[in-house]
């Protein structure tokens, strides 16, 4: 722990700050690509789970259960080594994007499914009575109402996704954690363990804390709004009874 108070160690971190910024940019790139993939998969499988068709529901559950009940590191290693020893190797960063995207896609699917199923059945029946097919129901009626329910937990998943980019370290990636490890074990930079990992942690915190705070504030705001709406509705019902 003496390294925390070592001026020489902190100086090394400052001199090689470009290494940490490169790691942060690679982490951000990986997270953005993985997020887009996870959103796509989450919407597709979330809609399949609420389609009312047993075949689509079965496929959705298989995907969600397998992905959620196996470690991300195992999935990452499997995908990396499966591709590494084939003619279709795509590199560490793209492999990480795909693996993390598939992993969090399962969680996004559950968020979408829960959001859709939270909408009263009367809304579905009303949409059907107006002649909307399933896609039309989702696009025009259901998803616009469920978005306020879906977004807060979805932002939490984004935070988890960003943190899970650190799993690229296991396959020798160029993310923030991987480059931090390379820095502290390098021939000319080795030894500055505590300052390097403190800086790495602070960079993750700077990115993740605002997102998690926004999600928490958003969720609390929605709960307060629902309580207020229910209170006003109950007051209105009591007024009608009195009249």
TAHUNOR-V6093 format. One record per backbone hydrogen bond with DSSP energy under -1.0 kcal/mol. NH is the residue of the N-H (numbers start at 0). CO is the residue of the C=O. If there is no record, write none. Layout:
{{NH;CO} {NH;CO}}
This chain:
{{3;0} {4;1} {5;2} {9;5} {10;6} {11;7} {12;8} {13;9} {14;10} {15;11} {16;13} {18;15} {20;16} {21;17} {22;18} {23;19} {24;20} {25;21} {26;22} {27;23} {28;24} {29;25} {30;26} {31;27} {32;28} {33;29} {34;30} {35;31} {36;32} {37;33} {38;34} {39;35} {40;36} {41;37} {42;38} {43;39} {44;40} {45;41} {46;42} {47;43} {48;44} {50;47} {56;52} {57;53} {58;54} {59;55} {60;56} {61;57} {62;58} {63;59} {64;60} {65;61} {66;62} {67;63} {68;64} {69;66} {74;70} {75;71} {76;72} {77;73} {78;74} {79;75} {80;76} {81;77} {82;78} {83;79} {84;80} {85;82} {94;90} {95;91} {96;92} {97;93} {98;94} {99;95} {100;96} {101;97} {102;98} {103;99} {104;100} {105;101} {107;103} {108;104} {109;105} {110;106} {111;107} {112;108} {113;109} {114;110} {115;111} {116;112} {118;115} {122;119} {124;120} {125;121} {126;122} {127;123} {128;124} {129;125} {130;127} {131;126} {136;132} {137;133} {138;134} {139;135} {140;136} {141;136} {142;137} {145;141} {146;142} {149;145} {150;146} {153;149} {154;150} {155;151} {156;152} {157;153} {158;154} {159;155} {160;156} {161;157} {162;158} {163;159} {164;161} {165;162} {166;163} {167;164} {168;165} {169;166} {170;167} {171;168} {172;167} {178;174} {179;175} {180;176} {181;177} {182;178} {183;179} {184;180} {189;185} {190;183} {191;188} {192;190} {195;191} {196;192} {197;193} {198;194} {199;195} {200;196} {201;197} {202;198} {203;199} {204;200} {205;201} {206;202} {207;203} {208;204} {211;207} {212;208} {213;209} {214;210} {215;211} {216;212} {217;213} {218;214} {219;215} {220;216} {221;217} {222;218} {223;219} {224;220} {225;221} {226;222} {227;223} {228;224} {229;225} {230;226} {231;227} {232;228} {233;229} {234;230} {235;231} {236;232} {237;233} {238;234} {239;235} {240;236} {241;237} {242;238}}
